[in-house]
Amino acid sequence: MSLNGKTIAVLMGGPGSERPVSLASGAGVVKALAERGARVIPVDVTGPDFVIPEPVDIAFNIIHGTFGEDGQVQAILEARGIPYTGEGVEGSETAFNKIETKQRFVECGIPTAAFEIIEAGTLPSLPLPYVVKAPRQGSTVGVYIVKNEAQIQPAIQGAAQYDNPLLIEEYIAGEELTVGIVGPLALPIIMIKPKEGFYDFKNKYPFLNPQAGGGAEHYCPAPLPAKVTRLIQEIARAAHGSLGLEVYSRVDFILTPEGDPYVLEINTIPGMTEASLLPEAAGVAGIGYGELCEQIIDLSLARIRRRKA
């Protein structure tokens, strides 16, 4: 739809650990939508009692992680009769839960690392090395790579601060890749080279804490053979579809030295900050930031129409 004269509420912030990232994403979206002619109402969300002060044509949800990406804000908006961007309640819940996502991947034949589910306080049976994950957090919050026995208990205790049960995943070494999906389109692949460690919160968002160092080099399109590029993009679309997603997402991969891709997880409200991967890949594909925001709105309204049909 044309954004001229449309009233759009941009929901940002949220009560979760990714609040500062969401506020940065929201500032970018507000600016882009206003530049494209929309009347924009920024809404700083801190919990379920948030207020959208007047009727809007759509709410642009850019709350990352807990509350914004897990189906909670989607359910609230549906109860209020307000159209919103992104996936619906069910798709959001499934994609946000790493355990449910892994189970769906296995059912649909999506290549993914071996895993098990444990209760906090018990020990994994997978051989070292492995990754301990709190299943319902974003931006690698509550994620620990465990390479020796001394790291096991601190990792389990750390992840258990966020969730229970926990996901234990085989550690697979290789290149970190990500593929944005916008509607039917798989964007160019980004290869991520963290300056140290893996692509954790510090390396994703160095602008939030410059004193901590961090950061990563991004290569887009990733320097991969054409055949491998096509395969990874096909798997990304299949993974997106396996969760019943319809609007947009970002699919994270590890590519082994032998050339085998493994899907790690899917983000249904990926970052839209100055350092974020989805806008970067879209830009390489010739889709500017403002156009990307408009496409997300159009795809979201199309999803809503299909649900009502």
Secondary structure, DSSP 8 states (H G I E B T S, - for coil): ---TT-EEEEEEE-SSTTHHHHHHHHHHHHHHHHHTT-EEEEEEE-STT----S--SEEEE---STTTSSSHHHHHHHHHT--BSS--HHHHHHHH-HHHHHHHHHHHT-----EEEE-TTS---S-SSEEEE-TT-STTTTEEEE-SGGGHHHHHHHHHTT-SSEEEEE---SEEEEEEEETTEE---EEEEESSSSS-HHHH-GGG-GGG---EEEESS-S--HHHHHHHHHHHHHHHHHTT--SEEEEEEEE-TTS-EEEEEEESS---STT-HHHHHHHHTT--HHHHHHHHHHHHHHHHHHHH-
